Amino acid sequence: MTDPRCPICWSQDCQEHYRDPDQANIRLHLCRNCGLAFLFPSLSPEETRRFNAESYDYGKAIFIPSVHQKYRQRVKRQADFITQHLPQGGRVLDIGCYQGDLLQELHERGWQGAAIESSGQACQFLKENRPHIAYHHGFVEDRPFRGEYFDLIISSRTLNHILNPVQFLADLVRYAHLQTRLYLEVSSLASVLSQPGVESGNYFKAYHPVVFTMLTLVNTFNRAGWGGFLHLDTITDSEEDTVYLRALSTLSIGAGKRAVQENREILEDYCQQVLACREKKRQQIESLRTEHRPFVTWGAGDLALRLLGEEALAENPNWLGWIDSHAAKWGSRLLHREILPPARLKDLNPDLIVITASPGFAEEIQNAAREQLPQAKEVEFVCIG
Ligand SMILES: [Zn+2]
């Protein structure tokens, strides 16, 4: 393995600031020159391309009904924001559009849409359902749509997936005329502090090799030849979650130093929160062991296996068994117990339901569980995601 090197300014003066407690290969470094936060080691360019083309699920949570509704509202908010700033419409290119929901929304408002999309499945959907969107199945570096210009280029939550963001943004310049606006949305480093519960401390993902803040983002754009920004706008799903860009200006001197300091402080806070969450989880597991309350686990995935296997709760006589929402898992056995459908919950009659899934699913699971239990039954939920 070579030494870490900043993917933006190529400085080798980089330091590890955070390591995932569960995945030792997820190590967040800060560049001491420009302040960028990035993962090292990262996936190779081939692994990154393959992952983006075949495995990335676009946050599969968006297909859950309650989450899908929020997702639809977000798409609408994005389109509102865009049409508010560019009421005249025009040609739009969306990089990583997935099924083209935002392009569709803009199409209905008079825009003409094109896309570069790496997922074959998503392109199939576009072909069958949205024939008015011209798409290229592949990547920006393939340089499709040669010689064409767009009035708006969208990169919504795509930039975090890119190993070489400067090159990526420089490739986009070829589609821009002088008035082209860029609509950009990224996960920002500050959002590690506001994610629900922080829970497990594994916010950083191998397929998100770079994590921006406003300062490091502006620096990246300058290096790619886009100039700077007059104004960066934040319209958040949750506090500090995403940033949206509007117009142009320049980066102030000393931004690198400030970015280093800012990111260091965010990561120190994050480490503290992760430690606190893990301590809470430890206490929850301890009380499962000592309180002698009959419980079921809901969610028969990796999290549950870790909890029941490594923490040895599977031998605990109070564990009544598995429930899972997905029919595909019903009837198979894990740790010598059959995985049961939600309808069997009343037979198990637990006092406590331990949700072993990511906190984003907790509300959905609680509602599903209440539907199965008699109204008078008092049951407590604990989420150990
Ligand atoms: Zn750097």
Residues whose N, C-alpha, C, O or C-beta is under 5 A from the ligand:
A	BS01	ZN	C6 I8 C9 W10 S11 C31 N33 C34 G35 L36
